[in-house]
Amino acid sequence: MQRPFIENCFCLTPKRVDESLNRIGRRIGDNTDFERKDIRYDYEEVNDEYSILATVAGNEPQRVRLETIETWFGERQYFLCEGCNARRHKLFLLPGGHIFRCFKLDTRNSIPRPGMEECLIGPEG
Ligand SMILES: [Zn+2]
């Protein structure tokens, strides 16, 4: 399998979703990413649980759970990676892919950590 380096992957953060949906000049109903017009975001709230529905290029929307964690410097939002159930600040989209996962990519040196395949496959196969 080709090694996905961080530089080649689309990087999703809670801030990016926020910026896309709150950008100046955005038209109502235009929930696309501020750079990638083929990606759109919708917020979903069910029983006080927040998720983002991320849709890539017309594929099935992917529900990404959001968790808000209180830290000493304030609240911080994290995604719950559906591949490995880890709490992550960043999720990635492989080149040409449509599923957001952490892929256990190491954001410091951009080399996949052990266990990447396991995250890639995820609970649904
Ligand atoms: Zn993961």
Residues whose N, C-alpha, C, O or C-beta is under 5 A from the ligand:
A	BS01	ZN	C81 G83 C84 R101 C102 F103 K104 C119
